[in-house]
Amino acid sequence: MGGGLHFYQIELLDGTGSIAELGAFSFVPALRKKLVAVIEEHYYYERSFIKEGPLALLQQDDNSSVLSFPWGKTGDSGWVFDNDLCVETVKRIAHDLSYKMKKLAGSRSFRSDDHGHRMLLIADIIGIAGAMQETEIISFLGGLRLPDPQTDHVT
Protein backbone atom coordinates (compact mmCIF):
# COMPACT_ATOMS: atom_id res chain seq x y z
CA MET A 1 0.00 0.00 0.00
CA GLY A 2 1.48 3.31 -1.05
CA GLY A 3 0.69 6.76 0.15
CA GLY A 4 2.38 9.16 2.44
CA LEU A 5 1.91 9.91 6.09
CA HIS A 6 2.67 13.57 6.39
CA PHE A 7 0.13 15.19 8.65
CA TYR A 8 -0.10 16.25 12.25
CA GLN A 9 -2.58 15.36 14.95
CA ILE A 10 -3.42 18.63 16.69
CA GLU A 11 -4.71 18.42 20.24
CA LEU A 12 -6.28 21.64 21.46
CA LEU A 13 -6.17 21.11 25.22
CA ASP A 14 -9.49 22.60 26.15
CA GLY A 15 -11.03 19.90 28.30
CA THR A 16 -10.76 16.48 29.87
CA GLY A 17 -11.32 14.58 26.61
CA SER A 18 -8.47 16.25 24.77
CA ILE A 19 -6.20 15.83 27.79
CA ALA A 20 -7.01 12.09 27.87
CA GLU A 21 -6.22 11.83 24.14
CA LEU A 22 -2.95 13.68 24.70
CA GLY A 23 -2.01 11.20 27.40
CA ALA A 24 -2.81 8.21 25.19
CA PHE A 25 -1.23 9.54 21.99
CA SER A 26 1.94 10.86 23.62
CA PHE A 27 3.02 7.38 24.71
CA VAL A 28 2.84 5.83 21.21
CA PRO A 29 6.10 6.83 19.46
CA ALA A 30 4.65 6.83 15.91
CA LEU A 31 1.79 9.06 17.04
CA ARG A 32 3.92 11.26 19.27
CA LYS A 33 6.09 12.27 16.29
CA LYS A 34 3.01 13.70 14.58
CA LEU A 35 1.36 15.19 17.66
CA VAL A 36 1.13 18.92 18.27
CA ALA A 37 -0.41 20.02 21.56
CA VAL A 38 -1.87 23.49 21.89
CA ILE A 39 -2.45 24.70 25.43
CA GLU A 40 -3.72 27.97 26.83
CA GLU A 41 -0.74 30.07 27.86
CA HIS A 42 -1.97 30.50 31.43
CA TYR A 43 -2.02 26.74 32.00
CA TYR A 44 1.26 26.11 30.19
CA TYR A 45 3.18 27.97 32.87
CA GLU A 46 1.49 26.19 35.78
CA ARG A 47 3.17 23.14 37.25
CA SER A 48 0.96 20.12 36.60
CA PHE A 49 0.94 16.44 35.72
CA ILE A 50 0.07 17.37 32.13
CA LYS A 51 3.00 19.81 31.89
CA GLU A 52 5.52 17.44 33.45
CA GLY A 53 4.15 14.26 31.84
CA PRO A 54 2.81 14.20 28.28
CA LEU A 55 3.86 17.75 27.34
CA ALA A 56 7.41 17.20 28.60
CA LEU A 57 7.56 13.92 26.66
CA LEU A 58 6.49 15.71 23.46
CA GLN A 59 9.00 18.50 23.98
CA GLN A 60 11.76 15.97 24.64
CA ASP A 61 11.33 14.75 21.04
CA ASP A 62 10.58 18.13 19.46
CA ASN A 63 10.35 21.35 21.45
CA SER A 64 8.08 22.88 18.79
CA SER A 65 5.44 20.17 19.30
CA VAL A 66 3.90 22.09 22.21
CA LEU A 67 2.39 25.46 21.43
CA SER A 68 1.06 27.82 24.07
CA PHE A 69 -1.08 30.80 23.23
CA PRO A 70 -3.50 33.04 25.09
CA TRP A 71 -7.15 32.53 24.23
CA GLY A 72 -8.67 33.77 27.44
CA LYS A 73 -8.25 36.36 30.11
CA THR A 74 -9.18 36.93 33.71
CA GLY A 75 -12.16 39.17 34.12
CA ASP A 76 -14.55 40.12 36.93
CA SER A 77 -16.21 36.69 36.78
CA GLY A 78 -12.94 34.71 36.55
CA TRP A 79 -11.22 33.28 33.52
CA VAL A 80 -13.18 33.62 30.26
CA PHE A 81 -12.61 33.07 26.55
CA ASP A 82 -11.73 36.19 24.60
CA ASN A 83 -12.92 36.17 20.98
CA ASP A 84 -10.24 38.58 19.76
CA LEU A 85 -7.50 36.53 21.40
CA CYS A 86 -8.96 33.35 19.90
CA VAL A 87 -8.89 34.79 16.37
CA GLU A 88 -5.28 35.90 16.79
CA THR A 89 -4.36 32.55 18.34
CA VAL A 90 -5.82 30.61 15.41
CA LYS A 91 -3.72 32.71 13.02
CA ARG A 92 -0.56 32.04 15.04
CA ILE A 93 -1.30 28.30 15.26
CA ALA A 94 -1.80 28.17 11.47
CA HIS A 95 1.50 30.00 10.97
CA ASP A 96 3.41 27.67 13.30
CA LEU A 97 1.89 24.54 11.74
CA SER A 98 2.70 25.81 8.25
CA TYR A 99 6.32 26.21 9.33
CA LYS A 100 6.35 22.69 10.83
CA MET A 101 4.94 21.23 7.61
CA LYS A 102 7.68 22.88 5.57
CA LYS A 103 10.31 21.41 7.91
CA LEU A 104 8.88 17.94 7.46
CA ALA A 105 11.21 16.28 4.99
CA GLY A 106 9.06 14.43 2.46
CA SER A 107 6.59 11.91 3.68
CA ARG A 108 6.85 8.54 5.30
CA SER A 109 5.37 5.51 3.64
CA PHE A 110 2.70 3.46 5.34
CA ARG A 111 4.20 0.44 7.11
CA SER A 112 1.72 -2.30 7.92
CA ASP A 113 3.98 -3.65 10.68
CA ASP A 114 3.95 -0.31 12.52
CA HIS A 115 1.17 -0.29 15.13
CA GLY A 116 1.07 3.51 15.10
CA HIS A 117 0.50 3.53 11.34
CA ARG A 118 -2.29 0.96 11.74
CA MET A 119 -3.89 3.12 14.43
CA LEU A 120 -3.79 6.16 12.12
CA LEU A 121 -5.29 4.07 9.32
CA ILE A 122 -8.15 2.96 11.57
CA ALA A 123 -8.74 6.56 12.66
CA ASP A 124 -8.88 7.65 9.02
CA ILE A 125 -11.28 4.83 8.13
CA ILE A 126 -13.62 5.82 10.96
CA GLY A 127 -13.27 9.50 10.00
CA ILE A 128 -14.37 8.72 6.44
CA ALA A 129 -17.08 6.18 7.23
CA GLY A 130 -18.44 7.68 10.44
CA ALA A 131 -19.33 5.50 13.41
CA MET A 132 -18.32 1.87 12.91
CA GLN A 133 -18.59 -1.27 14.95
CA GLU A 134 -15.44 -3.19 15.81
CA THR A 135 -16.47 -6.08 13.53
CA GLU A 136 -16.88 -3.65 10.62
CA ILE A 137 -13.40 -2.21 11.19
CA ILE A 138 -11.88 -5.70 11.33
CA SER A 139 -13.74 -6.69 8.17
CA PHE A 140 -12.56 -3.57 6.34
CA LEU A 141 -8.94 -4.09 7.42
CA GLY A 142 -9.19 -7.71 6.26
CA GLY A 143 -10.33 -6.46 2.86
CA LEU A 144 -7.12 -4.43 2.57
CA ARG A 145 -5.16 -7.71 2.83
CA LEU A 146 -2.48 -6.22 5.05
CA PRO A 147 0.19 -8.58 6.37
CA ASP A 148 -0.37 -9.61 9.98
CA PRO A 149 2.54 -8.07 11.90
CA GLN A 150 2.70 -11.15 14.15
CA THR A 151 2.96 -13.77 11.40
CA ASP A 152 3.88 -11.78 8.27
CA HIS A 153 1.01 -13.55 6.49
CA VAL A 154 -1.69 -11.62 4.67
CA THR A 155 -4.88 -11.47 6.74
PyMOL commands that set and color helices and strands:
alter all, ss='L'
color gray80, all
select helices_A, chain A and resi 16-25+29-32+41-44+49-61+63-65+83-103+115-129+134-143
alter helices_A, ss='H'
color red, helices_A
select strands_A, chain A and resi 4-5+9-13+35-40+66-69+72-75+78-81+108-109
alter strands_A, ss='S'
color yellow, strands_A
deselect
rebuild
show_as cartoon
